[in-house]
Amino acid sequence: MLTGIAVDGEDKTEELIRFIEIIGLSSIAAGRYSAFFATQLYCESMVMGVLTPERVMCEIRALELLEPVSVTKPAAQFQRLPLKGLWHKHYTVSGIPSIAVNVMNALKRIGTPEFSESVRQVEASVEERYFEKEDIDRYVREVVHTNYQKRRDAGEMTGEWIVYAVHEGRNYYLCLGTHKTGDDLLRQWIDLIYLKEFPFLDQILDRPT
């Protein structure tokens, strides 16, 4: 339940509730998102301005089978402590660093087949040719635009995480995480959440021996 939410000492509970209603979380996953998750969405979107909430919501709709297409990697279960037993789904984020990661991943996976074929044809012709500006433009276009779009169309985009649990066939949204957050900190957040909101997490989460 969303009660007593304050930002910089100012009560934002009513504003947060309206925000959750507007983006559709309260109707799509009623009773299945933590107050922490809702507050993260609100703060990162409305206070910090670093998140587009629709990018998170489109992935939640995909997880809830309300939207057929996701541009990011399939959901996966954490296999190592301290998050073992939970799941995560990528959502895309804005900014050059995210674009660069996806471009580099696409280059490693796809390569530059179109440009490489044109080079092969020139080599096979034994024709002496210099590397021209047009060649550079074609190479850059394939690496940055074509490969990026192929990765997106294939649903292989990477980004940051929606961390959630699956209980009795339903998804429970716990928090947002980044690759820099650290698993230990995510686990600390989740421990605070389940003690108050989702006691069933005690049956799902593994603990170090």
C-alpha positions as CSV (number, residue, x, y, z in Angstrom):
1,M,0.0,0.0,0.0
2,L,1.3,3.4,-0.9
3,T,1.2,5.5,2.3
4,G,3.4,8.2,3.7
5,I,5.7,8.6,0.7
6,A,7.8,11.7,1.1
7,V,10.4,13.3,-1.2
8,D,12.7,15.9,0.3
9,G,10.4,16.1,3.3
10,E,7.3,16.8,1.2
11,D,4.4,14.3,1.2
12,K,4.0,12.9,-2.4
13,T,1.6,10.1,-1.7
14,E,-1.3,11.4,-3.6
15,E,0.9,12.5,-6.5
16,L,2.5,9.1,-6.6
17,I,-0.8,7.3,-6.6
18,R,-2.0,9.4,-9.5
19,F,1.3,8.7,-11.4
20,I,0.9,4.9,-10.9
21,E,-2.7,5.2,-12.2
22,I,-1.7,7.2,-15.2
23,I,1.1,4.8,-16.3
24,G,-1.2,1.9,-15.8
25,L,0.7,0.0,-13.2
26,S,-2.1,0.0,-10.6
27,S,-4.5,-1.6,-13.1
28,I,-2.1,-4.1,-14.7
29,A,-0.5,-5.4,-11.6
30,A,-2.9,-4.4,-8.7
31,G,-1.5,-5.7,-5.4
32,R,1.6,-7.1,-7.2
33,Y,4.1,-4.3,-7.0
34,S,6.0,-3.0,-4.0
35,A,5.8,0.5,-2.7
36,F,9.5,0.7,-3.3
37,F,9.1,-0.2,-7.0
38,A,6.4,2.4,-7.4
39,T,8.5,5.0,-5.6
40,Q,11.5,4.2,-7.8
41,L,9.4,4.6,-10.9
42,Y,8.0,7.9,-9.7
43,C,11.3,9.4,-8.5
44,E,13.4,8.4,-11.5
45,S,10.7,9.7,-13.9
46,M,9.2,12.8,-12.2
47,V,11.9,13.9,-9.7
48,M,15.2,12.9,-11.3
49,G,14.1,12.9,-15.0
50,V,16.3,9.9,-15.9
51,L,13.7,7.4,-16.8
52,T,10.9,7.1,-19.3
53,P,8.3,5.1,-17.5
54,E,6.7,3.8,-20.7
55,R,9.9,1.8,-21.4
56,V,9.4,0.0,-18.1
57,M,5.6,-0.4,-18.6
58,C,5.9,-1.9,-22.1
59,E,8.1,-4.7,-20.7
60,I,5.6,-5.2,-17.8
61,R,2.8,-5.5,-20.3
62,A,4.9,-8.0,-22.2
63,L,5.5,-10.0,-19.0
64,E,1.7,-9.9,-18.3
65,L,1.0,-11.1,-21.8
66,L,-0.8,-7.9,-22.6
67,E,1.7,-6.8,-25.3
68,P,3.0,-9.3,-27.8
69,V,6.4,-7.8,-28.6
70,S,9.3,-7.0,-26.4
71,V,12.5,-5.5,-27.9
72,T,14.7,-6.7,-25.0
73,K,16.1,-10.1,-24.1
74,P,13.8,-12.7,-22.7
75,A,13.2,-12.7,-19.0
76,A,15.7,-14.8,-17.1
77,Q,16.1,-16.2,-13.6
78,F,19.0,-15.2,-11.4
79,Q,21.2,-18.3,-10.9
80,R,23.6,-17.0,-8.2
81,L,23.2,-15.8,-4.7
82,P,22.1,-13.4,-3.3
83,L,19.3,-13.0,-6.0
84,K,18.9,-16.7,-6.8
85,G,15.2,-17.5,-7.1
86,L,14.2,-14.1,-8.5
87,W,13.8,-13.0,-12.1
88,H,14.8,-10.0,-14.1
89,K,13.7,-8.5,-17.4
90,H,15.6,-5.8,-19.3
91,Y,14.1,-2.5,-20.2
92,T,15.7,0.0,-22.6
93,V,17.1,3.2,-21.4
94,S,18.0,6.5,-23.1
95,G,21.5,7.8,-23.6
96,I,24.7,7.2,-25.5
97,P,26.1,4.6,-23.1
98,S,23.1,2.3,-23.7
99,I,23.2,2.7,-27.4
100,A,26.9,2.0,-27.4
101,V,26.5,-1.2,-25.5
102,N,23.8,-2.5,-27.9
103,V,25.8,-1.4,-30.9
104,M,28.9,-3.3,-29.7
105,N,26.9,-6.4,-28.8
106,A,25.3,-6.3,-32.2
107,L,28.8,-5.9,-33.9
108,K,30.1,-8.9,-32.0
109,R,27.1,-11.1,-32.8
110,I,26.3,-10.0,-36.4
111,G,29.6,-8.5,-37.7
112,T,29.5,-6.5,-40.9
113,P,28.3,-9.0,-43.6
114,E,27.3,-6.4,-46.2
115,F,30.5,-4.4,-45.9
116,S,32.7,-7.6,-45.7
117,E,31.1,-8.9,-48.9
118,S,31.9,-5.7,-50.8
119,V,35.5,-6.0,-49.7
120,R,35.6,-9.6,-50.8
121,Q,34.3,-8.7,-54.2
122,V,37.0,-6.0,-54.7
123,E,39.7,-8.5,-53.6
124,A,38.4,-11.1,-55.9
125,S,38.5,-8.7,-58.9
126,V,42.2,-7.9,-58.2
127,E,41.2,-4.3,-58.8
128,E,43.3,-1.7,-57.1
129,R,40.9,0.5,-55.1
130,Y,41.4,3.0,-52.3
131,F,39.2,3.2,-49.2
132,E,36.9,6.1,-50.0
133,K,34.6,8.3,-47.8
134,E,31.6,6.4,-49.2
135,D,33.1,3.1,-47.9
136,I,33.4,4.6,-44.4
137,D,29.9,5.9,-44.5
138,R,28.6,2.4,-45.6
139,Y,30.5,0.7,-42.8
140,V,29.3,3.1,-40.1
141,R,25.7,2.8,-41.3
142,E,25.8,-0.9,-41.1
143,V,27.4,-1.0,-37.7
144,V,25.4,1.8,-36.1
145,H,22.0,1.7,-37.8
146,T,21.5,-1.7,-39.6
147,N,22.9,-3.9,-36.9
148,Y,21.1,-1.9,-34.1
149,Q,17.8,-2.3,-35.9
150,K,18.4,-6.0,-36.4
151,R,19.1,-6.5,-32.7
152,R,15.9,-4.6,-31.8
153,D,13.8,-6.5,-34.3
154,A,15.2,-9.8,-32.9
155,G,14.2,-8.8,-29.3
156,E,17.8,-8.8,-28.1
157,M,18.2,-5.3,-26.7
158,T,19.9,-5.0,-23.4
159,G,19.3,-2.3,-20.8
160,E,18.6,-2.1,-17.0
161,W,16.5,-4.5,-14.9
162,I,13.0,-5.0,-13.6
163,V,13.5,-7.4,-10.7
164,Y,10.5,-9.5,-9.9
165,A,9.4,-12.7,-8.3
166,V,7.0,-15.4,-9.6
167,H,4.6,-16.8,-7.1
168,E,1.7,-19.1,-7.9
169,G,2.0,-18.2,-11.6
170,R,1.9,-14.4,-11.1
171,N,4.6,-11.8,-11.3
172,Y,5.4,-9.6,-8.3
173,Y,7.4,-6.5,-9.2
174,L,10.0,-5.7,-6.5
175,C,12.5,-3.0,-7.7
176,L,14.4,-1.5,-10.5
177,G,18.1,-2.3,-10.7
178,T,21.1,-1.4,-12.9
179,H,24.2,-3.3,-13.8
180,K,26.0,-1.0,-11.4
181,T,23.6,-1.3,-8.5
182,G,25.2,-4.5,-7.2
183,D,23.4,-7.7,-6.2
184,D,24.1,-7.3,-2.5
185,L,22.3,-3.9,-2.5
186,L,19.4,-5.2,-4.5
187,R,19.0,-8.1,-2.0
188,Q,19.0,-5.6,0.9
189,W,16.2,-3.7,-0.8
190,I,14.3,-6.9,-1.4
191,D,14.7,-8.1,2.1
192,L,13.1,-4.9,3.4
193,I,10.2,-5.3,0.9
194,Y,9.2,-8.9,1.7
195,L,9.3,-8.4,5.4
196,K,6.4,-5.9,5.0
197,E,4.7,-6.7,1.8
198,F,5.4,-10.1,0.3
199,P,6.2,-12.7,3.0
200,F,6.1,-15.5,0.4
201,L,9.5,-14.3,-0.8
202,D,11.0,-16.1,2.2
203,Q,10.1,-19.4,0.4
204,I,11.6,-18.2,-2.9
205,L,14.9,-16.6,-1.8
206,D,18.0,-18.6,-1.2
207,R,20.3,-17.6,1.6
208,P,24.0,-18.1,1.9
209,T,24.9,-21.1,4.1
